[in-house]
Amino acid sequence: MSGPRSLLDRTDANRAALRFLSLPQGVAAGVLAGFIVGLIADWWVGLLAGVVVALGTAYVLGKSASVGLETVFIDRPAAEADFPRYHNLMEGLTISSGSAMPNLRVVDEAQLNLAVYGPPDDGVVIATTGLLDQLDRVELEGVLAEALVRLRSHDAELGAQAAALVCGPQIRNGPRRNGRPMAYVMFLARWRSARLKRLLGEQREFLADLAAVDVTRYPPGLGAALEKMEQFGTGVESATWGTAHLWFADPLMEPLDADSAARELNELFGGGAPIDQRASLMAEL
């Protein structure tokens, strides 16, 4: 595999992408504000106001992306008394890797998956109850290590901002979840999907897997977890098209009806590296 050796090698590129992701919205707001202020006052006052509004809008949009996602995921806090292994493993991984402890949450879904979003120092990890029930300690450690890697590399932060600023209308609708009108959800869907994939980069899942085993030093653990995920499935009933990229593996399920638009959105925003190929990579290490 050419290029980066692991997802952590993309840290600087992800930081650079974060600096410019919200800039178009900021510039648009700044131009409008500058024009209005310029009509009321002098041109130079309008220019100054436009710059201030542009920078302020870009900053606020970037910082508010993770907060907005709290209303999208149908999850609940993972109390340590209820999920001691979840907490113990994550605490051990954060100590050994020098990472910040993320906010641990769960979603009540039988199939095996995990979502992660937010900045390295204030991240959120959401495990399905099926994942926590079905994986043994070593397997779960491999999956949680990957969650930390996505946080440390700013991949999870970039993914959160992309969900809000790129995916937009797709963020609240999914193949098993209704929300906004489908005509609105389909607006610029192909462009949004292509933009999202360019932002997150190629071979993202493989690079994340490699970075995770650099943390645990035990590829068979993550490999066994991937095999179980393939066996039991990774579909999440409440998953949305605009947040599918935040999950460990493709969470999108088959639409309940024959809606061609829903199937097209599954193809555009789902997929990712096949789990069997990811497990095969672990077997080769």
For each residue, the residues with C-beta under 8 A, 3 or more apart:
1: 203 206
2:
3: 203
4: 7 9 10 207
5: 9 207 210
6: 9 149 207 208 210 211 214
7: 4 10 149 150 153 155 204 207 208 210 211
8: 11 149 152 153 211 214
9: 4 5 6 207
10: 4 7 13 14 153 155 201 207
11: 8 14 15 152 153 154
12: 15 16
13: 10 16 17 201
14: 10 11 17 18 153 154 155 157 158
15: 11 12 18 19 154
16: 12 13 19 20
17: 13 14 20 21 158 199
18: 14 15 21 62 154 157 158 161
19: 15 16 23
20: 16 17 23
21: 17 18 62 158 161 162 165 166 199
22: 25 26 57 58 59 61 62 161 165
23: 19 20 26 27 54 58
24: 27 28
25: 22 28 29 57 58 61 165
26: 22 23 29 30 53 54 55 56 57 58 59 61
27: 23 24 30 31 54 58
28: 24 25 31 32
29: 25 26 32 33 53 54 57
30: 26 27 33 34 50 51 52 53 54 55 57
31: 27 28 34 35 50 54
32: 28 29 35 36
33: 29 30 36 37 49 50 53 54
34: 30 31 37 38 46 47 49 50 51 53
35: 31 32 38 39 46 50
36: 32 33 39 40 46
37: 33 34 40 41 45 46 49 50
38: 34 35 41 42 43 45 46 47 49 50
39: 35 36 46
40: 36 37 46
41: 37 38 45 46
42: 38 45 46
43: 38 46 47
44: 47 48
45: 37 38 41 42 48 49
46: 34 35 36 37 38 39 40 41 42 43 49 50
47: 34 38 43 44 50 51
48: 44 45 51 52
49: 33 34 37 38 45 46 52 53
50: 30 31 33 34 35 37 38 46 47 53 54
51: 30 34 47 48 54 55
52: 30 48 49 55 56
53: 26 29 30 33 34 49 50 56 57
54: 23 26 27 29 30 31 33 50 51 57 58
55: 26 30 51 52 58 59
56: 26 52 53 59 60
57: 22 25 26 29 30 53 54 60 61
58: 22 23 25 26 27 54 55 61 62
59: 22 26 55 56 62 63
60: 56 57 63 64
61: 22 25 26 57 58 64 65 161 164 165
62: 18 21 22 58 59 65 161
63: 59 60 66 67
64: 60 61 67 68 164
65: 61 62 68 69 160 161 163 164 165
66: 63 69 70 117 118 119 122 124 157 160
67: 63 64 70
68: 64 65 71 72 164
69: 65 66 72 73 117 118 124 160 163 164 243 246
70: 66 67 73 124
71: 68
72: 68 69 163 171 172 240 242 243
73: 69 70 105 107 115 126 238 243
74: 107 238
75: 105 106 107 126
76: 105 106 107 108
77: 104 105 106
78: 82 83 86 87 104 105 106 127
79: 82 83
80: 83 84 87
81: 84
82: 78 79
83: 78 79 80 86 87 104 106 132
84: 80 81 87 88
85: 88 89 132 137 140
86: 78 83 89 90 104 106 127 132 140 144
87: 78 80 83 84 90 91 104
88: 84 85 91 92
89: 85 86 92 93 137 140 141 144
90: 86 87 93 94 101 102 104 125 144 148
91: 87 88 94 95 101
92: 88 89 95 96
93: 89 90 96 97 99 141 144 145 148 215
94: 90 91 97 98 99 100 101 102 148
95: 91 92 98
96: 92 93 215
97: 93 94 145 148 152 215
98: 94 95
99: 93 94 120 148 151 152
100: 94 120 121 122 123 151
101: 90 91 94
102: 90 94 116 118 123 124 125 147 148 151
103: 122 123 124 125
104: 77 78 83 86 87 90 125 127
105: 73 75 76 77 78 124 125 126 127
106: 75 76 77 78 83 86 126 127 128 129 132
107: 73 74 75 76 115 126 127 128 129 236 238
108: 76 128 129
109: 113 128 129 130 236 237 238
110: 128 129 130 232
111: 128 130 232 233 234 235 236
112: 128 130 131 134 135 228 229 232 233 234
113: 109 127 128 130 131 229 234 235 236 247 248 249 251
114: 125 126 127 128 131 143 144 147 247 248
115: 73 107 125 126 243 246 247 248 251
116: 102 123 124 125 126 147 150 151 156 246 248
117: 66 69 123 124 156 157 159 160 163 243 246
118: 66 69 102 122 123 124 151 156 157 160
119: 66 122 123 151 154 156 157
120: 99 100 123 151 152 154 157
121: 100
122: 66 100 103 118 119
123: 100 102 103 116 117 118 119 120 147 151 156 157
124: 66 69 70 102 103 105 116 117 118
125: 90 102 103 104 105 114 115 116 144 147
126: 73 75 105 106 107 114 115 116
127: 78 86 104 105 106 107 113 114 131 132
128: 106 107 108 109 110 111 112 113 114 131 132 236
129: 106 107 108 109 110 132 133
130: 109 110 111 112 113 133 134 232
131: 112 113 114 127 128 134 135 140 143 229
132: 83 85 86 106 127 128 129 135 140
133: 129 130
134: 112 130 131 228 232
135: 112 131 132 139 140 143 225 228
136: 139 140 224
137: 85 89 140 141
138: 141 142 218 220 221 224
139: 135 136 142 143 221 222 224 225 228
140: 85 86 89 131 132 135 136 137 143 144 225
141: 89 93 137 138 144 145 216 218 221
142: 138 139 145 146 212 213 216 218 221 222 223 224 225
143: 114 131 135 139 140 146 147 212 222 225 248
144: 86 89 90 93 114 125 140 141 147 148
145: 93 97 141 142 148 149 212 213 215 216 222
146: 142 143 149 150 208 209 211 212 222 248
147: 102 114 116 123 125 143 144 150 151 156 248
148: 90 93 94 97 99 102 144 145 151 152 215
149: 6 7 8 145 146 152 153 155 208 211 212 215
150: 7 116 146 147 153 155 156 159 208
151: 99 100 102 116 118 119 120 123 147 148 154 155 156 157
152: 8 11 97 99 120 148 149
153: 7 8 10 11 14 149 150 156 211
154: 11 14 15 18 119 120 151 157 158
155: 7 10 14 149 150 151 158 159 200 204 208
156: 116 117 118 119 123 147 150 151 153 159 160 246
157: 14 18 66 117 118 119 120 123 151 154 160 161
158: 14 17 18 21 154 155 161 162 199 200
159: 117 150 155 156 162 163 200 245 246
160: 65 66 69 117 118 156 157 163 164 246
161: 18 21 22 61 62 65 157 158 164 165
162: 21 158 159 165 166 167 195 196 199 200 245
163: 65 69 72 117 159 160 166 167 171 242 243 245 246
164: 61 64 65 68 69 160 161 167 168 171
165: 21 22 25 61 65 161 162 168
166: 21 162 163 192 195 196 199
167: 162 163 164 170 171 192 196 241 242 243 269
168: 164 165 171 192 242
169: 173 180 184 185 186 187 242
170: 167 173 185 189 192 240 241 242 265 269
171: 72 163 164 167 168 240 241 242 243
172: 72 177 179 180 240 242
173: 169 170 177 178 179 180 182 185 240 241 242 265
174: 177 238 239 240 241 244 252
175: 239 241 252 253 254 255 256 262 265 266
176: 237 238 239 253 255 256
177: 172 173 174 237 238 239 240
178: 173
179: 172 173 185 240
180: 169 172 173 184 185
181: 184 185
182: 173 185 186 259 261 262
183: 186 187
184: 169 180 181 187
185: 169 170 173 179 180 181 182 189 241 261 265
186: 169 182 183 189 261 264 265
187: 169 183 184
188: 191 192
189: 170 185 186 192 193 264 265 268
190: 193 194 268
191: 188 194 195
192: 166 167 168 170 188 189 195 196
193: 189 190 196 197 268 269
194: 190 191 197 198
195: 162 166 191 192 198 199
196: 162 166 167 192 193 199 200 245 269
197: 193 194 200
198: 194 195 201
199: 17 21 158 162 166 195 196
200: 155 158 159 162 196 197 204 245
201: 10 13 198 204 207
202:
203: 1 3 206 207 273
204: 7 155 200 201 207 208 272 273
205: 208 209 249 272 273 278
206: 1 203 209 210 273 277 278 281
207: 4 5 6 7 9 10 201 203 204 210 211
208: 6 7 146 149 150 155 204 205 211 212
209: 146 205 206 212 213 222 226 278 281 282
210: 5 6 7 206 207 213 214 281
211: 6 7 8 146 149 153 207 208 214 215
212: 142 143 145 146 149 208 209 215 216 222
213: 142 145 209 210 216 217 218 219 221 222 282 285
214: 6 8 210 211 217
215: 93 96 97 145 148 149 211 212
216: 141 142 145 212 213 221 222
217: 213 214
218: 138 141 142 213 221 222
219: 213 222 223 282 283 285
220: 138 223 224 282 283
221: 138 139 141 142 213 216 218 224 225
222: 139 142 143 145 146 209 212 213 216 218 219 225 226 282
223: 142 219 220 226 227 279 282 283
224: 136 138 139 142 220 221 227 228
225: 135 139 140 142 143 221 222 228 229
226: 209 222 223 229 230 275 278 279 282
227: 223 224 230 231 279
228: 112 134 135 139 224 225 231 232
229: 112 113 131 225 226 232 233 234 248 249 275
230: 226 227 233 275 276 279
231: 227 228
232: 110 111 112 130 134 228 229
233: 111 112 229 230
234: 111 112 113 229 247 248 249 250 251 275
235: 111 113 239 250 251 252 253
236: 107 109 111 113 128 239 247 251 253
237: 109 176 177 253
238: 73 74 107 109 174 176 177
239: 174 175 176 177 235 236 243 244 247 251 252 253
240: 72 170 171 172 173 174 177 179 243 244
241: 167 170 171 173 174 175 185 244 252 265 266 268 269 270
242: 72 163 167 168 169 170 171 172 173 269
243: 69 72 73 115 117 163 167 171 239 240 246 247
244: 174 239 240 241 247 250 251 252 269 270
245: 159 162 163 196 200 269 272
246: 69 115 116 117 156 159 160 163 243
247: 113 114 115 234 236 239 243 244 250 251
248: 113 114 115 116 143 146 147 229 234
249: 113 205 229 234 272 275
250: 234 235 244 247 270 271 272
251: 113 115 234 235 236 239 244 247 270
252: 174 175 235 239 241 244 266 269 270
253: 175 176 235 236 237 239
254: 175 266
255: 175 176 258 259 262 263 266
256: 175 176
257: 262
258: 255
259: 182 255 262 263
260: 263 264
261: 182 185 186 264 265
262: 175 182 255 257 259 265 266
263: 255 259 260 266 267
264: 186 189 260 261 267 268
265: 170 173 175 185 186 189 241 261 262 268 269
266: 175 241 252 254 255 262 263 269 270
267: 263 264 270 271
268: 189 190 193 241 264 265
269: 167 170 193 196 241 242 244 245 252 265 266
270: 241 244 250 251 252 266 267
271: 250 267
272: 204 205 245 249 250
273: 203 204 205 206 277 278
274: 277 278
275: 226 229 230 234 249 278 279
276: 230 279 280
277: 206 273 274 280 281
278: 205 206 209 226 273 274 275 281 282
279: 223 226 227 230 275 276 282 283
280: 276 277 283 284
281: 206 209 210 277 278 284 285
282: 209 213 219 220 222 223 226 278 279 285
283: 219 220 223 279 280
284: 280 281
285: 213 219 281 282
